[in-house]
Every structure is written in structure tokens, then in C-alpha cells.
Amino acid sequence: MSSRSVLRLRHVRKGYGRRPVLRGVSLDVPAGVLVGIVGENGAGKSTLLRILVGQTEADSGTVDCHVPVGYCPQDAVLNPALSVEEHVRFFQAAYRLDDSRRAWEVLERLQFGESRRSRPGVLSGGTRQKLSLALALMHDPDMLVLDEPYQGFDWEAYLRFWEIAGTLRDEGRTVLVVSHLAYDTERLDVMYRLADGVLEPADPRGAGRGAA
């Protein structure tokens, strides 16, 4: 585990109207760790995640992130008119990559098993999530941010997801997993619990299974 921070939040606050959602969240995420953030539905996880990846501005506080980030949302954002291969080509152009080997490698590890010409509408939710994960990883980011990443995965894909996450961690990259359930906490290096708009450290080895 590195002492170098790839993500740093200081006193981040966010509200909607008179309803405060985040009440001064501070967080340091070092390189080379598997980090989990858990919290009940409505705890503010989605708001925090959107701030982390730059989709939403905080009302106050600071967010510092100076490394390439891959983002895999809970609901895969895919174009129904594009095939799997067309999605990969589109993101290859967007990332200005010389080739798309990384995406196909991830899909192979996850046992994608669908035609490259398939469109998202004929894919299961778990299969769409595999494609979303491959697109988030294809530019080889230093930090991967995942919202309920294995939703819809079968058991084999679920295990392979954690293999990929462990490999990224071993390569010195950071994986941040956001979930409403404290599953597989023993796989995490660091865990935080978000409740009432406040983020607090939690013991991943002692959290057990069940609702967060």
C-alpha cells in the first residue's frame, strides 16, 4: 500500500434545497488499495460518487484527484443503437487509444460470451455490466470507481471481478467500490461507512455480511 494519495476530499458538503446530503465528508484514498464505501439507500452514496468523478459540484469543500479515473455506474450507460463492438470502437476513439485490446481482454476474463454485433437491448443486466466495466478499464486508469459493480453477475463472473480488482491493486492501482451492502468486506483493504451525510472509517474484517 502506498502513502501517496490519488484522491483527497476535504470537508465536502452537498445539499438539495433545504435537505443536506453530505455534511462535511473528508477522505484520503492512497494508491494500491481496494476501498469500500457502504451505506443504506438514501445515505448519499450516489451524490458522493458523482462528486468523486466530477459529474456534480460540491456546495463547499475541496476534491483533489490528479490521476486518470475509470467510472462504472450502477446502471450501465450504453447506447441502444450501438453494438458491443461499436461501443468499444467509440470509447477507443474517445480515449485516443491505438487499439482496443484492453477492453477485449477484460471481457474475455469476465467470460462475456456474447456476439460482438449484439446490441445492449438483447443483453442481460449482468452482461451489460461486464461491457460497462470493460469500457471503464480500457484506458488503463490509475483509479477505478465502481457503483454496485457486480450487480447481476453470475457466481463465476463475480469471482473473476474480484480477481481483476486484486490484479489492479497489485499493480499499484486503486479500486473504490460503492455499495449498499457490506458484502465481501474481507476482500477490502479499507472500508468506510456513510450515514447521515458523514463518512466514518469501519473495520472491513469485522463488518460481516448483511445490510450496511
N, C-alpha and C positions, 0 to 999 in steps of 0.2 A: 504494500500500500504506500502510495506517495504522499508526501506532505503538501504537494503543490495543489492548490485549489483550481478546479476547472470551472466551478460555478460558485458564486458568492451572493447571497441575499442579505440585506441589512434593513430591518425594521419596515418590511413591506406591508402596506395596508391597502385594502381594496374594499369598496362597498358599492351597493346599488341602491340609489336613493338614500333612505334613512337606515337601510339594513347593512350593517357591517359584516363582511365575509371573512376577510383576513385582518387580524388585529395586531400586526407588528411581527411578521414572520422573518426570522433570521436563519440562515442556513449556509454551511460551508460543505462543498462536495469535493473531495480530493480525487485525483486521478487513480485509476486502477482499483475501483471498488464496485461492488453490487450494492446499491442503495434502494431501500424500500420506503415508501410513504403510504401509510394506511389511514383510513378514516371512514366513518359512516357516510352513507349517501347524504348529500347536502352539507357536508363538513367544509366544503370549499376546495376540494382537491382539483376539480376541473378548472376553477379560477386560478389556482396556484400554478397548475400545469401550463395554462395559456400564457401566464406571465413569464414562466420559465423559458418558453420557446419564442417569446416576442410577439404573440398574437394579441395580447391585451396589455395595456399600460397600467401600472400600479398607480394608485392615488398619491402615494408617497413612499419613500424608501428608495433603495438602490438595488439594481440587479446587474452583476458583472459576469459576463461569460464571453471568453475570447477564444473559444475552440469551435471547430465545426460540430454541429449538432444534427443528429438524425431523430425524427419525431414520428412515432407510430400512434395515432389516436385510437380511441376505443372503437369508434365506428370508422371503418376504412373509407377514406375519401377517394373514390375511384370514379372514373368517367364511364358511364354505362355504354357509351358508343365506341369505346376503345377495347381492343383485345388485350390479353395479357402481354403479348409481345409488343404491342403498340404502347402500352403503359411503360414498359422497360425502355423502349427507344425514346419516349418523350422525356423521361427522367434522365436518361443518359445525356440528352441534349441540354436539359436544364442545368445539370451539374457540370456540363462541359467535359465529359469523360471520353477517353479514347475508345473504350469498349464497355460492354455491359456484363463482363464475366462474373463480377462480384454478385450481381443480382441472381444470375442463374445458379451460382454456387450455393447461395443461401436457400433458394427454392429447392434445389436438389437435396440439401441436408434436411429440409423440412418435409421431404417426400411429397412435393406438390402434386404430382400425378395427373395434372390436367393438361389439355392441349394448349399450346401457345396461342392458338387462334380463339380460344374461349373468351367470352365476354363476362364481366362481373355478375350480370344478372343470372347466369346459369351456375354460378359457383356457390357453395355453401358459405355460411358466415365464417367458419374457421379457415376455409381455403382463401377467402378474400383477405383474411387477417395475415395469412402467410405471404401473400403478394404485397400487402402493405408493409410488412416487416422487411421484406427483401428490398423494396424501394427506399425505405428509410436507411438501409445499411449499404446501399450500392456505392455511395461516395466515400465509404470508409471513415465515418465520423469519429471524433475523439470521445464524444458523449452521445449516448442513445437514451432518449426519453420515451417511455412506454406507458400508455394508459390502458390498463386491463389487457395486457398484451396477448395472453393465451386463451382469451375467451373464444369458445367454440372449437378449440384444438382437441383432437383425439389424444389418447394417452401417449402414443409414440411421438407425435408432434410436440406434445407438451414437454417430454423428456429432452427432445432434440433442441427445443427452445432454450432450456437451461444449459445444455451443452454449449450452444452458441454464446450465451451470456457469459459462461465461465471462460470460454476462449477469449472473448473480448477483454474480460477483466485481467486474464493472464498476460495479454498483450499491452497492458497499461491503460486500457480504455475504461471509461466509466459507464455503467448501465444504471439508470434510475427507473424503477418500476413503481407505478402508482396503482393502488388497488383499494377496494373497499373491504377486502377480506385479507386476513393475515395468514395466507397460505404459504407454505414452504419458507417460513422465516429462517429456518436453519441454513438455507442456501445464501442468505444475505450476509454482507459484512456489517452493514449499518442499517438501522431502521428508525423511522420517525413516525409519530402518531399525530395526526391533525384533528383537533377537536376544539370547537368554539372559536375557530379562527386563529388558534395558537398551535405552533408546531413544537413538539417536545420529543427528546430522544426516548427510544424504547429499546428494550433488550430483545434482539431477534431470536436469541436462543431460548428465551423464556416465554415467548408470546404464545406458542402453541397454535392450534388451529381454531378457526371459528371467526365470528364477527369481530371486526376491529372496533 
